[in-house]
Amino acid sequence: MAEKVLMKGNEAIAEAAIQAGCRHYFGYPITPQTELAAYMAKRMPKIGGVFLQAESEIAAINMVYGVAGTGKRVMTSSSSPGISLKQEGISYIAGADLPALIINVQRGGPGLGGIQPSQSDYFQATKGGGHGDYHLIVLAPASVQEMADLTVKGFDLSEKYRVPAMLLADGTMGQMMEPVELSEVTPEPHDKSWAVTGTMGKRKHNIINSLYLNPEKLEQKNYERYERYAQIEKNECMWEEFLMEDAQFCVVAFGIAARVSKNAVIAARKEGIKVGMIRPITLWPFPEKVLAKAAETCKAFLSVELSMGQMIEDVKLSIDCKRPVRLCNRTGGMIPSPDQVLDSIRQMAKEVE
Amino acid sequence: MSAMAKRITIFAGHYGSGKTNLAVNYALHLRRAGEAVKIADLDIVNPYFRTKDSARELEEAGIPLISPAFANSNVDLPALPQEIYGLVQQRDFKVILDVGGDDRGAYALGRYVPYILEENDYEMIFVTNFYRPLTTTPEDALEVMREIEDACKIRFTAIANNSNLGNLTTAQNVEATREKAQTLSRLSGLPILMTSAQQEVARNLSCDNIFPMILQEKYYDIKE
């Protein structure tokens, strides 16, 4: 179609998933992602897809597990407390080496928290979240167009590596409206010979499972999976660099925090401060190399987050703590203003030599 | 438009079609024309982007805003204040009703409909944006219109073509929807009361009954 339409972030995810061939959606409503489920409820029946409002988040993620085992494109969506409920299922999906897309439109926490935007599920998304040794591919959109594009990318990467992917958005990204161009995508063909689709008596049956009674075999599975993770780290890092060519100071921010920071970086440049920004688009794998390279020339870093400071740990690790890393943040559903970020940049430029 | 304004003006339509923006601008417009105006937020569906976002502008203009007690808070409680009955029962000022999106949002209007019909001095405006993905055609928009009417048991009386692409809207974008609006008008038998657009865009429009609006600036709009 490729014509521009005006969409909410949540709707853009839903429509992009449909365009990418997803015909199975299982979820449970929660603010601020409810429009996504509502959109699926309207669209799926019209195109022969399945929309199912499960009795709980736990049921929904296990339905995703089931469909993922058949090799079909499947997704679920929720917001922070609901994503916590899904963690057991996500760990099972990771342990069974299945592709699936999980959307987290984050809200303030911990606990029931609030319904305003937040980025405080960074640790949960990038460091596991559920039990066991595993990673999700974590994508962080910063516009409604990226909500759509990274949804498509998420399905693709997930199938390519047989690793569940998470789109880590926030309440603002979910609710804001922007023009989007959506076009039907032909899914890249990936090997699905592992799927349980019926043997027709012609082959040995496949097994989808995350239980291994033999510890040597389980260890081997984990080693194999980490080899795939190493490939993902090598091949799939995504980031955006903004005014970094001559930068002496580096802002690091993703999602809505990056949008706010961009305005602050532009304002700081007008004051003569040579500051740039690196915006990680994949949070796992984290763009470590580009940050390490920036540390060769930048005097200090500023991590801007809607949390008490979570990504800042990955910034420090990426640059081996070679340079000072500061935090500019709000939490609990609050968003730093461009002026707050600008003040932090000014202070960093003044105090770090 | 304002000289003929009915006692009650109701804005309803598809989710995200721009009802709140239009309702707030219309209230300010009536106030500037010297009318006593009150506005009520009937949205019990969406906890974001509400009339209350414009509370300061409305207060400065002297327009009382009646909104749910928990609007713009963390409490997602779908309850409406009793003062709204006062708006439809007392008749010495103009009233703007900003209804929630789709049929789900419109159910809340239903409880006030007997009073509105009894007074019979209302305009019920269907706000439509042909750039919204589920209402890109006049036929889809008509379907939403009928769903809303079924939910709140009152018929629309006019159409507002509020087609836009957010901050990036051009006059051409708006002009390009003129035919769709006319088709919707023909299919529904309702007049196009206005074509609304942000004031810079509105300046370059050539259609009839243009209604220029001021839009709220968002902190996440990138100003390069």
Chai-1 contact restraints between the chains, C-beta under 6 A:
chainA,res_idxA,chainB,res_idxB,connection_type,confidence,min_distance_angstrom,max_distance_angstrom,comment,restraint_id
A,K4,B,L165,contact,1.0,0.0,6.0,A-B,restraint_1
A,V5,B,Y131,contact,1.0,0.0,6.0,A-B,restraint_2
A,V5,B,P133,contact,1.0,0.0,6.0,A-B,restraint_3
A,L6,B,Y131,contact,1.0,0.0,6.0,A-B,restraint_4
A,L6,B,R132,contact,1.0,0.0,6.0,A-B,restraint_5
A,L6,B,L165,contact,1.0,0.0,6.0,A-B,restraint_6
A,L6,B,G166,contact,1.0,0.0,6.0,A-B,restraint_7
A,M7,B,P133,contact,1.0,0.0,6.0,A-B,restraint_8
A,T31,B,D76,contact,1.0,0.0,6.0,A-B,restraint_9
A,G114,B,N74,contact,1.0,0.0,6.0,A-B,restraint_10
A,I115,B,N74,contact,1.0,0.0,6.0,A-B,restraint_11
A,I115,B,D76,contact,1.0,0.0,6.0,A-B,restraint_12
A,Q175,B,Y48,contact,1.0,0.0,6.0,A-B,restraint_13
A,M177,B,G166,contact,1.0,0.0,6.0,A-B,restraint_14
A,E178,B,G166,contact,1.0,0.0,6.0,A-B,restraint_15
A,P179,B,L165,contact,1.0,0.0,6.0,A-B,restraint_16
A,P179,B,G166,contact,1.0,0.0,6.0,A-B,restraint_17
A,P179,B,L168,contact,1.0,0.0,6.0,A-B,restraint_18
A,R259,B,Y220,contact,1.0,0.0,6.0,A-B,restraint_19
A,K262,B,I222,contact,1.0,0.0,6.0,A-B,restraint_20
A,N263,B,K223,contact,1.0,0.0,6.0,A-B,restraint_21
